[in-house]
């Protein structure tokens, strides 16, 4: 992308720092000009687009034989399969951890393991996050670029209006229920809202199941057994049913997807909801969140040894159609745009400086892709550019490394989430929904799916 906005050009020229490595095989210049289409989130505000354009300009300055063309893309369960089959994805696109192994096994993404291994930190990824992008032989086909643990996001303004202390968010699910009811009664807004559509219903239902010590599957070798019909999942749904029908604290929209719930939360219509702990950036850049409204805390966990926080993340992948020159250019972009800022001081400062100049969030919490020591060091590198309300995030950041992180289910993950969507929808829209029957049927359907794998 050779044309950029004026602000991007100023930032690119002023930065004066190089974020590309010329000491690895991946830094070799292509034999001829190459164009690589890269994913850019849709719906970004003008400042976020300017920041993205600035990063493109910096990359192209250091890689004059590569032309970067942004393409709006955001993974959703309802559209990704069609985009993949239709060949309409960019050369570099992102997917959740849960999609990595399937795409690799079906060879629907390119094998970039050689180029990734040649990066200075190609072998330094956290073992836990690396598994999501590895083939059966351990080679890294998809690159972990972000990891998260689920969190409870809350609106500090609504808390204050309801007479609650924003600096003391709920620490138990009983407190979540009580706070939700108080917010609904005092402000007229939903005290707590739940994702329910586009596989997100199953995602969050599984999150809550984990928080109570349950699991949606049991693995023995390569054999997976569905465990949806469990006491823990039953308790989760009974609590949601009570909040919806007894307390009337969940508002009137029970068909939220990820984009919809973010929009409603940023607009001040929701007191609390569960989503990834690193969601501040999306809320700010895509939904005009007011920083003063924002609060985040750790997921409340039941008092048992199995209770844990669902963790996941994002993989950067390259189209299976990419030839060697595009693959090489794509990995250089992945290194520059996603990875280097996590492990290299100059790159971290350049990224933070560019974002801050375009009024984009710097310093929002996230779990490390590499090790915690590298993560802590990187926070020090960018401290001068941090522009997010860190004090309002302390209930999360003070405890996010203390909670047991549990990987998402590994077998047919998205398909099982899809099975769970109508379960939570039924509980929230039908007062007489039979939870036991819903779980029994969902468990049988999930097991039949797992048996076919």
C-alpha positions as CSV (number, residue, x, y, z in Angstrom):
1,X,0.0,0.0,0.0
2,X,2.1,2.9,-1.3
3,X,-0.3,5.7,-0.6
4,X,-0.8,6.7,3.1
5,X,-2.5,9.4,5.1
6,X,-0.6,12.5,6.1
7,X,-0.5,11.6,9.7
8,X,0.8,8.2,8.8
9,X,3.6,9.7,6.8
10,X,4.6,12.1,9.6
11,X,4.7,9.3,12.1
12,X,6.6,7.0,9.7
13,X,9.3,9.6,9.0
14,X,9.6,10.7,12.5
15,X,9.9,7.3,14.1
16,X,13.4,6.7,12.8
17,X,13.4,3.2,14.1
18,X,13.7,-0.1,12.3
19,X,11.3,-2.9,13.2
20,X,12.5,-5.4,10.6
21,X,15.3,-7.9,11.2
22,X,18.0,-8.1,8.6
23,X,19.9,-10.8,10.4
24,X,17.6,-13.8,9.6
25,X,16.8,-15.7,6.5
26,X,13.3,-14.3,6.3
27,X,14.8,-10.8,5.9
28,X,16.2,-11.6,2.4
29,X,14.7,-9.2,-0.2
30,X,12.4,-10.8,-2.8
31,X,13.9,-11.3,-6.3
32,X,11.1,-9.0,-7.6
33,X,8.2,-6.9,-6.4
34,X,5.6,-8.8,-4.5
35,X,2.2,-7.8,-3.2
36,X,0.8,-9.2,0.0
37,X,-2.8,-8.7,1.2
38,X,-3.0,-8.4,4.9
39,X,-6.0,-8.5,7.3
40,X,-7.2,-5.2,8.9
41,X,-10.1,-5.2,11.3
42,X,-13.3,-3.7,9.8
43,X,-15.1,-0.8,11.4
44,X,-12.0,0.9,12.7
45,X,-12.2,4.7,13.4
46,X,-10.1,7.1,11.4
47,X,-7.3,7.3,14.0
48,X,-7.0,3.5,14.1
49,X,-6.8,3.4,10.3
50,X,-4.2,6.1,10.4
51,X,-2.1,4.1,12.9
52,X,-2.4,1.0,10.7
53,X,-1.4,2.9,7.6
54,X,1.6,4.3,9.5
55,X,2.7,0.8,10.3
56,X,2.4,-0.2,6.6
57,X,4.5,2.8,5.6
58,X,7.2,1.8,8.1
59,X,7.2,-1.8,6.8
60,X,7.4,-0.8,3.2
61,X,10.2,1.7,3.8
62,X,12.3,-1.2,5.2
63,X,11.0,-3.6,2.5
64,X,10.8,-1.6,-0.7
65,X,10.1,-4.7,-2.8
66,X,7.0,-5.6,-0.9
67,X,3.7,-3.8,-1.4
68,X,1.2,-4.3,1.5
69,X,-2.5,-4.1,0.6
70,X,-4.9,-4.0,3.6
71,X,-8.1,-6.0,3.3
72,X,-10.9,-5.7,5.8
73,X,-11.3,-9.1,7.6
74,X,-12.6,-10.3,10.9
75,X,-13.0,-14.0,11.8
76,X,-16.5,-15.1,12.5
77,X,-17.8,-18.6,12.6
78,X,-20.7,-17.8,10.3
79,X,-18.5,-16.4,7.4
80,X,-15.1,-17.9,7.7
81,X,-15.8,-21.3,6.1
82,X,-17.4,-19.6,3.1
83,X,-14.5,-17.2,2.7
84,X,-12.0,-20.0,3.0
85,X,-13.9,-22.1,0.4
86,X,-14.3,-19.1,-1.9
87,X,-10.7,-18.1,-1.8
88,X,-11.6,-14.5,-0.7
89,X,-9.4,-14.3,2.4
90,X,-6.3,-12.1,2.4
91,X,-2.8,-13.6,2.2
92,X,-2.3,-13.1,5.9
93,X,-5.4,-13.7,8.0
94,X,-6.1,-14.5,11.7
95,X,-8.0,-17.3,13.2
96,X,-8.7,-18.4,16.8
97,X,-6.6,-21.1,18.5
98,X,-9.5,-23.5,18.1
99,X,-9.2,-23.5,14.3
100,X,-5.5,-24.0,14.0
101,X,-5.1,-27.8,14.1
102,X,-8.0,-28.5,11.7
103,X,-6.7,-26.0,9.1
104,X,-3.3,-27.6,9.3
105,X,-4.5,-31.1,9.0
106,X,-6.6,-30.2,6.0
107,X,-3.7,-28.2,4.5
108,X,-6.0,-25.2,4.2
109,X,-3.2,-22.8,5.2
110,X,0.4,-22.6,4.0
111,X,3.3,-24.4,5.8
112,X,5.4,-21.4,6.9
113,X,7.3,-23.4,9.6
114,X,10.7,-22.9,8.0
115,X,10.3,-19.1,7.7
116,X,9.0,-18.9,11.3
117,X,11.8,-21.1,12.7
118,X,14.3,-18.7,11.2
119,X,13.0,-15.8,13.2
120,X,15.2,-14.7,16.1
121,X,12.5,-15.9,18.5
122,X,11.1,-18.7,16.4
123,X,11.7,-21.2,19.1
124,X,10.8,-19.1,22.1
125,X,7.0,-19.2,22.0
126,X,5.3,-20.4,25.2
127,X,4.8,-24.1,24.9
128,X,1.1,-23.7,25.8
129,X,0.3,-21.2,23.1
130,X,2.5,-22.8,20.5
131,X,0.5,-26.0,20.5
132,X,-2.5,-24.3,18.8
133,X,-0.4,-23.6,15.7
134,X,1.6,-26.8,15.5
135,X,1.2,-29.7,13.1
136,X,1.3,-33.2,14.4
137,X,5.1,-33.3,13.9
138,X,5.6,-30.1,16.0
139,X,6.2,-27.7,13.1
140,X,4.6,-24.3,13.5
141,X,2.3,-23.6,10.6
142,X,0.3,-20.9,12.3
143,X,1.9,-18.2,14.5
144,X,0.5,-17.4,17.9
145,X,0.2,-13.6,18.0
146,X,-2.1,-13.0,21.0
147,X,-3.3,-15.0,24.0
148,X,-6.1,-14.2,26.5
149,X,-7.8,-15.4,29.6
150,X,-11.5,-14.6,29.9
151,X,-12.5,-11.7,32.1
152,X,-15.5,-9.9,33.5
153,X,-15.9,-6.5,31.9
154,X,-18.0,-3.9,33.8
155,X,-19.2,-0.4,33.4
156,X,-17.9,1.8,36.2
157,X,-20.3,4.5,35.5
158,X,-23.3,2.2,35.8
159,X,-21.8,0.7,39.0
160,X,-21.6,4.2,40.5
161,X,-25.1,5.1,39.4
162,X,-26.4,1.9,41.0
163,X,-24.6,2.7,44.3
164,X,-21.9,0.1,43.8
165,X,-18.2,0.7,44.3
166,X,-16.4,0.5,40.9
167,X,-13.1,-0.2,42.6
168,X,-14.6,-3.3,44.2
169,X,-16.1,-5.4,41.4
170,X,-17.8,-8.7,42.1
171,X,-15.5,-11.5,43.3
172,X,-18.1,-14.3,43.4
173,X,-21.0,-15.3,41.2
174,X,-23.4,-14.5,44.0
175,X,-22.0,-11.0,44.0
176,X,-22.3,-10.8,40.2
177,X,-26.0,-11.7,40.5
178,X,-26.6,-9.2,43.3
179,X,-24.7,-6.4,41.4
180,X,-26.6,-7.2,38.2
181,X,-30.0,-6.9,39.9
182,X,-29.0,-3.6,41.6
183,X,-27.8,-2.1,38.3
184,X,-31.0,-3.1,36.5
185,X,-33.2,-1.8,39.3
186,X,-31.3,1.5,39.7
187,X,-30.4,2.4,36.1
188,X,-32.9,0.5,33.9
189,X,-30.0,-1.1,31.9
190,X,-29.1,-4.7,31.7
191,X,-27.0,-5.6,34.8
192,X,-25.5,-8.5,33.1
193,X,-25.6,-9.7,29.5
194,X,-24.7,-13.0,27.8
195,X,-23.3,-13.8,24.4
196,X,-25.6,-16.3,22.7
197,X,-25.1,-16.4,18.9
198,X,-22.6,-17.2,16.2
199,X,-20.9,-19.9,18.4
200,X,-20.2,-17.3,21.1
201,X,-23.1,-18.6,23.2
202,X,-21.2,-21.9,23.5
203,X,-17.9,-20.2,24.0
204,X,-19.1,-18.2,27.0
205,X,-21.2,-21.1,28.4
206,X,-18.1,-23.2,28.3
207,X,-16.2,-20.3,30.1
208,X,-18.7,-20.3,32.9
209,X,-18.7,-24.1,33.1
210,X,-14.9,-24.0,33.6
211,X,-15.3,-21.3,36.2
212,X,-17.5,-23.8,38.2
213,X,-15.0,-26.6,37.8
214,X,-16.7,-28.4,34.8
215,X,-15.3,-29.4,31.4
216,X,-17.3,-29.9,28.2
217,X,-15.1,-32.8,27.1
218,X,-12.9,-35.5,28.5
219,X,-9.9,-36.6,26.5
220,X,-8.2,-40.0,26.7
221,X,-5.6,-40.1,24.0
222,X,-7.3,-39.0,20.8
223,X,-10.8,-40.1,22.1
224,X,-13.1,-37.3,23.3
225,X,-16.1,-37.8,25.4
226,X,-18.8,-35.1,25.8
227,X,-19.4,-33.9,29.3
228,X,-21.9,-31.2,28.6
229,X,-24.6,-32.8,30.8
230,X,-22.9,-32.1,34.1
231,X,-23.7,-30.7,37.5
232,X,-21.5,-27.7,36.8
233,X,-23.2,-26.8,33.5
234,X,-26.6,-27.3,35.1
235,X,-25.6,-24.9,37.9
236,X,-24.5,-22.3,35.3
237,X,-27.8,-22.4,33.4
238,X,-29.8,-22.4,36.6
239,X,-28.0,-19.2,37.7
240,X,-28.6,-17.6,34.3
241,X,-32.2,-18.6,34.4
242,X,-32.7,-17.1,37.9
243,X,-31.0,-13.8,36.8
244,X,-33.2,-13.6,33.7
245,X,-36.6,-14.7,35.0
246,X,-36.5,-14.1,38.8
247,X,-34.3,-10.9,38.9
248,X,-35.1,-9.5,35.4
249,X,-31.5,-8.2,35.4
250,X,-30.4,-9.2,31.9
251,X,-32.2,-6.7,29.8
252,X,-34.2,-7.5,26.7
253,X,-31.7,-8.6,24.1
254,X,-30.9,-12.3,24.3
255,X,-29.4,-12.7,20.8
256,X,-26.0,-11.0,21.2
257,X,-23.0,-11.8,19.0
258,X,-19.5,-10.5,19.8
259,X,-19.8,-7.3,17.8
260,X,-23.3,-6.6,19.1
261,X,-22.5,-7.0,22.8
262,X,-19.4,-4.9,22.5
263,X,-21.4,-2.1,20.9
264,X,-24.1,-2.3,23.6
265,X,-21.5,-2.3,26.4
266,X,-19.6,0.6,25.0
267,X,-22.9,2.5,24.7
268,X,-23.5,2.1,28.4
269,X,-26.4,-0.3,28.0
270,X,-24.8,-3.3,29.9
271,X,-23.4,-3.4,33.4
272,X,-21.3,-6.6,33.0
273,X,-20.4,-9.3,30.5
274,X,-17.8,-11.9,30.0
275,X,-15.3,-11.9,27.1
276,X,-11.5,-12.0,26.5
277,X,-9.4,-10.0,29.0
278,X,-7.7,-8.1,26.2
279,X,-10.9,-6.7,24.7
280,X,-10.3,-3.0,25.6
281,X,-8.7,-2.3,22.2
282,X,-11.7,-3.4,20.2
283,X,-14.1,-1.6,22.5
284,X,-12.1,1.6,22.1
285,X,-11.2,1.5,18.4
286,X,-14.4,0.0,17.0
287,X,-17.1,0.9,19.5
288,X,-16.1,4.4,20.8
289,X,-15.9,3.2,24.4
290,X,-15.4,6.0,26.9
291,X,-12.3,5.1,28.9
292,X,-13.8,6.5,32.1
293,X,-16.6,3.9,31.9
294,X,-14.4,0.9,31.6
295,X,-13.5,-1.6,34.3
296,X,-12.3,-5.2,34.1
297,X,-11.7,-7.9,36.7
298,X,-10.9,-11.6,36.8
299,X,-13.6,-14.2,36.2
300,X,-15.0,-15.3,39.6
301,X,-14.1,-19.0,40.3
302,X,-15.9,-21.5,42.3
303,X,-14.1,-22.8,45.4
304,X,-12.8,-26.1,44.0
305,X,-9.6,-27.3,42.6
306,X,-10.9,-27.8,39.0
307,X,-12.3,-24.3,38.6
308,X,-10.3,-22.4,36.0
309,X,-10.3,-19.6,33.4
310,X,-10.9,-20.5,29.8
311,X,-7.9,-19.4,27.7
312,X,-7.4,-19.0,24.0
313,X,-5.9,-16.7,21.5
314,X,-5.2,-15.7,17.9
315,X,-3.1,-17.3,15.2
316,X,-1.7,-15.5,12.2
317,X,-1.9,-17.7,9.1
318,X,-0.9,-17.6,5.5
319,X,-3.2,-18.6,2.6
320,X,-2.5,-22.0,1.1
321,X,-2.5,-20.4,-2.3
322,X,0.5,-18.3,-1.5
323,X,3.7,-19.0,-3.5
324,X,7.2,-18.9,-1.9
325,X,7.6,-15.1,-2.5
326,X,4.3,-14.3,-0.9
327,X,4.9,-16.7,2.0
328,X,8.2,-15.0,2.6
329,X,6.7,-11.5,2.5
330,X,3.8,-12.7,4.6
331,X,6.0,-14.0,7.4
332,X,8.0,-10.7,7.3
333,X,4.8,-8.8,7.9
334,X,3.7,-11.2,10.7
335,X,7.1,-10.6,12.3
336,X,6.9,-6.9,11.9
337,X,3.3,-6.2,12.7
338,X,2.5,-8.8,15.4
339,X,5.6,-10.4,16.9
340,X,8.6,-8.1,17.0
341,X,6.9,-5.6,19.2
342,X,6.5,-8.3,21.8
343,X,10.2,-9.3,22.0
344,X,12.3,-6.4,20.7
345,X,12.6,-3.0,22.5
346,X,13.1,-0.8,19.4
347,X,10.1,-2.5,17.7
348,X,8.0,-2.2,20.8
349,X,8.7,1.5,21.2
350,X,8.1,2.1,17.5
351,X,4.7,0.4,17.7
352,X,3.7,2.2,20.9
353,X,4.9,5.6,19.6
354,X,2.9,5.1,16.3
355,X,-0.3,4.1,18.1
356,X,0.0,6.8,20.7
357,X,0.5,9.4,18.0
358,X,-2.8,8.3,16.4
359,X,-4.6,8.1,19.8
360,X,-4.8,4.3,19.8
361,X,-4.6,2.2,23.0
362,X,-1.2,1.4,24.3
363,X,-0.7,-0.8,27.4
364,X,-4.0,-2.7,27.6
365,X,-3.5,-6.1,29.4
366,X,-2.9,-9.3,27.6
367,X,-1.4,-12.7,28.3
368,X,2.1,-13.3,26.9
369,X,2.8,-15.1,23.7
370,X,6.4,-15.7,24.8
371,X,7.3,-15.8,28.5
372,X,6.1,-13.6,31.4
373,X,9.5,-12.1,31.9
374,X,9.6,-10.9,28.3
375,X,6.1,-9.5,28.7
376,X,7.0,-7.7,31.9
377,X,10.1,-6.2,30.2
378,X,8.0,-5.1,27.2
379,X,5.7,-3.1,29.5
380,X,8.7,-1.2,30.8
381,X,9.8,-0.4,27.2
382,X,6.5,1.3,26.3
383,X,5.7,2.8,29.7
384,X,6.1,6.4,28.4
385,X,3.4,5.8,25.8
386,X,0.8,4.0,27.8
387,X,-2.6,5.8,27.4
388,X,-5.1,3.4,28.8
389,X,-6.7,3.6,32.3
390,X,-4.4,1.1,34.0
391,X,-5.7,1.8,37.5
392,X,-9.2,0.8,36.3
393,X,-7.8,-2.5,35.1
394,X,-5.9,-3.5,38.3
395,X,-8.7,-5.9,39.5
396,X,-7.7,-7.9,36.4
397,X,-4.0,-7.3,36.0
398,X,-3.2,-7.9,39.7
399,X,-4.6,-11.4,39.5
400,X,-4.6,-12.6,35.8
401,X,-1.5,-14.7,36.3
402,X,-2.7,-16.2,39.5
403,X,-5.7,-18.1,38.1
404,X,-5.5,-21.6,36.5
405,X,-5.7,-21.2,32.8
406,X,-7.5,-24.0,31.0
407,X,-7.4,-24.5,27.2
408,X,-10.5,-24.5,25.1
409,X,-11.9,-27.9,24.2
410,X,-9.7,-29.3,21.5
411,X,-12.1,-31.5,19.5
412,X,-14.6,-30.0,17.1
413,X,-14.5,-26.9,19.2
414,X,-16.6,-24.5,17.1
415,X,-19.1,-27.2,16.2
416,X,-19.7,-28.0,19.8
417,X,-20.0,-24.3,20.7
418,X,-22.7,-24.1,17.9
419,X,-24.6,-26.9,19.6
420,X,-24.6,-25.0,22.9
421,X,-25.8,-21.7,21.4
422,X,-29.5,-22.7,21.3
423,X,-29.2,-24.2,24.8
424,X,-28.4,-20.8,26.4
425,X,-30.9,-19.1,24.1
426,X,-33.7,-21.4,25.2
427,X,-33.0,-20.7,28.9
428,X,-33.0,-17.0,28.4
429,X,-36.1,-16.8,26.1
430,X,-38.3,-19.6,27.5
431,X,-39.3,-19.4,31.1
432,X,-40.3,-23.0,31.1
433,X,-37.1,-24.3,29.4
434,X,-36.2,-27.8,30.7
435,X,-32.5,-27.5,31.5
436,X,-32.0,-31.2,32.1
437,X,-33.6,-32.1,28.8
438,X,-31.6,-29.4,26.9
439,X,-28.3,-30.6,28.3
440,X,-29.1,-34.3,27.7
441,X,-29.9,-33.6,24.0
442,X,-26.9,-31.3,23.6
443,X,-24.6,-33.9,25.1
444,X,-25.8,-36.6,22.8
445,X,-25.5,-34.3,19.8
446,X,-22.0,-33.3,20.7
447,X,-21.0,-37.0,21.4
448,X,-22.3,-38.0,18.0
449,X,-20.2,-35.2,16.4
450,X,-17.1,-36.2,18.4
451,X,-17.5,-39.9,17.4
452,X,-17.4,-39.0,13.7
453,X,-13.9,-37.4,14.2
